[in-house]
């Protein structure tokens, strides 16, 4: 209910009022309370945990069960989020879940966000600007010899199969190498996400796309990574050793899990060879530091010899 300046009482549509309030406040999160506590898949009867509109809207609206009130609700929320910051999300939950939803995105309801549409390239020629592609890979990895390492890495990609997943503004970039040498598992070679990318949840979109294309894949992350919890949440299993954590998706066979864990326990990240970009950058940085240290030690000797 609402009241005009003259005191007239009006019956106001709650969804319309909430939408106008959101447009004015530009919030990070909008919460709708519902007895059902979310949207449900008409085929599986399961509650939909998350919807990324930029990636899923068109396909979602084709589903036979997206009709009447559900169809109207999704269209209204898409229109609402289109006029708000990309980081804004909408949660449809039961009243009992309100406290949990205020402090986290993980809850019992349905989380709806714009997200970012994920693109997939399978060759370097599909990138209109290779130097821009390289700059994305080197982003946040500025170190001695990093640019030369990236150059060599990209040159190597031109000689092998890969899939690169990224959003339009390149806030996220992942490179996956398909299974090779009789292996059934793909390898996530690099996964670069900016802070803006984490805020807009594009990392979720990229991970979902990789899981759709590859039934099984494995990757490593340093244990001091600030987003390590997110990786634990997305993976089916993990093992940590010497400051590195190996994650895997889709590996269900006990024998495969045992083999993975044994190899990682023995060799750590080195079991993947040079396909991991982080590993190559770390090696290059250490080598450059050793050379710099050697030069510093040699300089006084040279000066003494000239004296």
PETADA-V53625 format. One record per backbone hydrogen bond with DSSP energy under -0.5 kcal/mol. NH is the residue of the N-H (numbers start at 0). CO is the residue of the C=O. Records with the same first field share a line. If there is no record, write none. Layout:
# PETADA-V53625
NH=CO, CO
This chain:
# PETADA-V53625
1=9
3=7
6=3
9=1
11=9
16=12
17=13
18=14
19=15
20=16
21=17
22=18
23=19
24=20
25=21
29=88
31=29, 90
33=92
40=45
41=39
44=40
47=38
48=46
50=110
52=50, 112
53=113
54=51
55=51
56=52
59=55
60=56
61=58
62=59
65=62
66=64
69=66
70=66
71=67
72=68
73=69
74=70
75=71
76=72
77=73
78=74
79=75
80=76
81=77
82=78, 79
83=80
87=84
88=27
89=111
90=29
91=109
92=31, 90
96=93
97=94
100=96
101=97
102=98, 99
103=99
106=104
109=91
110=48
111=89, 109
112=50
113=87
114=85
118=165
120=163
125=122
126=123
127=125
132=128
133=129
134=130
135=131
136=132
137=133
138=134
140=137
145=142
148=144
149=145
150=146
151=147
152=148
153=149
154=150
155=151
156=152
157=153
158=155
159=156
162=175
163=120
164=162, 173
165=118
166=171
167=116
169=166
172=191
173=164
174=189
175=162
176=186
177=175
182=179
185=215
186=176
187=217
188=174, 186
189=174
191=172
192=190
193=170
197=193
198=194
199=195
200=197
201=196
202=196
203=200
204=200
205=201
206=202
207=203
208=204
209=205
210=206
211=207
212=208
213=209
216=248
217=185
218=246
220=244
222=242
224=221
227=224
229=226
230=226
231=227
232=228
233=229
234=230
235=247
236=247
238=245
240=243
243=240
244=220
245=238
246=218
247=236
248=216
251=249
256=252
257=253
258=254
259=255
260=256
261=257
262=258
263=259
264=260
265=261
266=262
267=263
269=266
270=267
271=268
272=269
274=271
276=188, 274
277=188
279=275
280=276
281=277
282=278
283=279
284=280
285=281
286=282
287=283
288=284
289=285
290=286
291=287
292=288
293=289
294=290
295=291
296=292
297=293
298=294
299=295
300=296
301=297
302=298
303=299
304=300
305=301
306=302
